[in-house]
Amino acid sequence: MTATSASNVADVYGAYPRLTDDQIAILRSCGRVRPVLEGEHLVRAGEPSEDFFVVLSGTVAVVEDHGDQEHVVQLHGPHSFLGELGLLEGQTAVLSAVVRTPGEVLAVGSAALRDLLSGEPALGDVILRAYVLRRTMLAGAGTGFRIIGSAFSPDTRRLLEFAARNRLPHRWADLEKDTEAEALLTRLGVTPQETPVVVWHDHRVLRNPSNVELAQAIGLRTGTTTRAVCDLLVVGAGPGGLAAAVYGASEGLSTVVLDAVATGGQAGTSSRIENYLGFPAGISGMELAERAVVQASRFGARISVPAEATGLGQRDGTTMVRLTDGSTVTARNVVVATGARYRRLPAPGVERFEGLGVHYAATLWEARSCRLDPVAVVGGGNSAGQAALFLARESPAVHLLVRSGDLGHSMSRYLIDRIERHPRVHVQLHTEVREVTGEDRVESVVVEDNRTREQQVLPARALFVFIGARPGTSWLADALTLDPRGFIPTGQDVIPLTADIWKPLARAPLALETGLPGVFAVGDVRSGSVKRVASAVGEGAMAVRLAHEHLEEVGPPAIR
């Protein structure tokens, strides 16, 4: 058994680097060396991994088990290290690691490793970059747990979306098409009526689990929320929310972060962000999110996913956020960073094919279902442009459908230049989608010229939608004053709407403060915000500075 060709190709990009003697010396300072024997399991798939391993001598195989068969994904020799992103985030291992040739390994605890990522930036960057690449490879190879269910089941689509948004390695077996899936269900004693099911390494079966149950099974970030009053509660884990978490926790505030679906927010669904300061070659939304999560966790922020907020209220100088499970989290300061989501396309067939070719994100998880097929992208902003270029890497034709007559209206110039030069991206201005057609998945898109009303049918195996945005404020409708579009006014914009609230405090609301003292809004959810990752990050950092000012009014910070 040998390593896959994908693994060998990935070496070029840094997924399997060899550490230098100096880097190993740094790791020795906080680790321990121990001998290993042939056949010894250093990591078992489906179980949490508590140590980071560097191979000093001998060899270790990373394997995927399929019942009686074993597939070697990568063979590690001296100076290489094991693991992937799940190790840093407390998730259960996706693959097993078995000693092939006796030797020695250096074991470093995961907590010490997280400290090293910040304390030794050069070494940390090598490890984190490799881990992100390995997670991407695992996703592309369909490694990980299995979701077995019908394409027409809403619960199947829910599980697939949750796994994709959380960047979890998985593969889907469609009951209507996959004969092996039916055989596996029979072997596991599962009836079709009990689907969808999640199968973890052929032995653990979850029958139509909720998102919370799936998260608990795989060890996703589901730390229980605190019952005490925390200094800073961040609702929403996009760039703005994660920035608030990093700055809040690093400044000693007890910090809790909640998100209903996944960390990364809308930015996490982007294939590449190329205009973010400090990343001249660009960075994927996934990598940016994962780096921020590791950073926030290292400083002590507690991140809980999934945890959906359903309401907000104030009492005795504190703010309470209610969750869907009936629990509450109480904080002296709350940062609302629930962002905005792309609107649904109002055309026949769109709702029917959501998850079956109609997508609101363009990452590796969505793209793998339509490789080598023509696709369509709807939208004229940066997200649509980034998606079109990403999909054009493998698609023979990407139709970029823009309602207006000018890409420059809402798209950055650097993207426009690249799109105009790309031979496989076909821009159609003044074009709107009128229908999505197909039998069991998207097969074509009917579009119309909004000037001439002439229609045409475009062959497309997928439709990616990036139009407009609706703010994530439905849970706040009875608690905060919103603007006519549903976004949250802040600072001076709040005064005419909530003047009576501020008179007893003898002050005006702070720059990012909402209609309630100590409740701040950042990022896309804020009225008048600049829809850019950099601005959201800046507002998240700024909100923490303002939170300190509010803490001076309500009392000293909590002790962690």
Secondary structure, DSSP 8 states (H G I E B T S, - for coil): ----HHHHHHHTTTSS----HHHHHHHHTTEEEEEE-TT-EEE-TTSB--EEEEEEEEEEEEEEEETTEEEEEEEE-TT-B---HHHHTT-B-SSEEEEEEEEEEEEEEHHHHHHHHHHSHHHHHHHHHHHHHHHHHHHHHT-SEEEEE-TT-HHHHHHHHHHHHTT--EEEEETTT-HHHHHHHHHHT--GGG-SEEEETTTEEEES--HHHHHHHHT-SB----SS-EEEEEE--SHHHHHHHHHHHHTT--EEEE-SS-TTGGGGG-S-B-SSTT-TT-B-HHHHHHHHHHHHHHTT-EEESS--EEEEEEETTEEEEEETTS-EEEEEEEEE---EE-----STTTTTTBTTTEES--SHHHHGGGTTS-EEEE-SSHHHHHHHHHHTTT-S-EEEE-SSS-GGGTS-HHHHHHHHH-TTEEEESSEEEEEEE-SSS--EEEEEETTT--EEEEE-S-EEE----EES-GGGTTTS---TTS-B--GGGTTTTSHHHHGGGTS---TTB-SSTTEEE-GGGBTT---SHHHHHHHHHHHHHHHHHHHHHH-S----
